[in-house]
Amino acid sequence: MSATLLDFPLETAETAVPCANCPAVQRLEQALAKLQAEFRCEVGYWKSRHADAVKRIEQLKAELEQSRGETRTLQNNLFGRKSEKSARSDRSNDLFDPEEVPAAAKKRGAQPGHAGHGRRDYSHLPVEEEFVPLPEESLACPHCGKPAAMMSVTEDSETLEIDVRAHRRRIRRRRYRATCNCDPARQTLTAPLPPKLIPKGNYGISIWVHVLLDKYSSYRPTERLLGQLEQYDLDLPAGTVNDGLKRIEPMLTPIYEALCERNRQGDFHQGDETRWPVFVLFDGKKGYGWWLWVVLGADTVVYLLDPSRGHEVPEAHFGPEASGTLEVDRYSGYKAMALVKLGLIVLAFCWAHVRRDFVRVGKGWPELTPWALFWLRRIRHLYQINRERLQHAQDSAKFQEQQALWVLT
């Protein structure tokens, strides 16, 4: 068995100088080198593990901050104020703006010193005169009993009234008897019937005009209208009214098509869509969720009711030769339009929707609130310039000045 340094006494090992070629020394050096290499490997391994752990912690912190921001955003969407219209003391949607000077709170309604608008003019309404006499006992003089004489002048005043009543229009057509025998088929003549909107119907044109205006101008359900008409002793069956609306629809189709054709013209349009339930079952359509599209042109507004929310709906309306600018929100259906991809129509995103992103960022991530407020101030300035621009006529120099400033901003 070969000797090692452990075989030497301690005092000998401390004083003795081993030989460089001693096998024991060589084996000890080899063992120490091996241990040193192992320690270095372990140090490198744990350093890499520590680096991975630090990286993972930073990633988890970022994910946690992202989740907290999303939670704050969702809470604001669920419990926060829904309207973007705010008082002058809160122009940044509940974001604290150190540069914002809070305005003094004021009461609602007209303020002290307001000049007012005066009474409205109703001179265009027809006048029905009504004379109000004094009672007979008031005309006699209480002293001598002589009656007072009526004067030609009157004390006049006006009161607005509405006379809504249902009535029967009894049509009595005149009949005539021929006084000659020239034409045997012409012995009796009768005046023709007045025109009717629905043949053989007993509802006059005024009723259908009232129904259509109440439904499409006042946006009131037909059931409520029929309930109101019952208060005037006019009981109209709902089935008869619905059947009449179905018959009137083909009469309005040419007008609707002309509005669509007119709406396609022009270089600027606005579009939007909203959910619209239609309680009618169709093959291939699950549920009652339809979509009501609206396209605003220069002087027309067109509504497109369709079961789909796809880009095919606005594409079919504008046609293959459309061009210009379409102002919309950032719904992906507009971006997928072939007219947009070909560059025929340019999308202009609504500033109200763009502004919401900055509000969400400022509320969800407090460290980005100054950055969000910076852009909210710029957008507010843009709104202010636009309001000033619209106060002037489009052909005026002031409008052109504000227009140039608005474009530069």
PyMOL commands that set and color helices and strands:
alter all, ss='L'
color gray80, all
select helices_A, chain A and resi 5-7+10-15+23-79+136-139+184-186+205-216+222-230+238-264+312-318+332-335+338-341+351-364+366-390+397-408
alter helices_A, ss='H'
color red, helices_A
select strands_A, chain A and resi 175-177+188-190+268-277+289-296+301-306+324-328+345-349
alter strands_A, ss='S'
color yellow, strands_A
deselect
rebuild
show_as cartoon
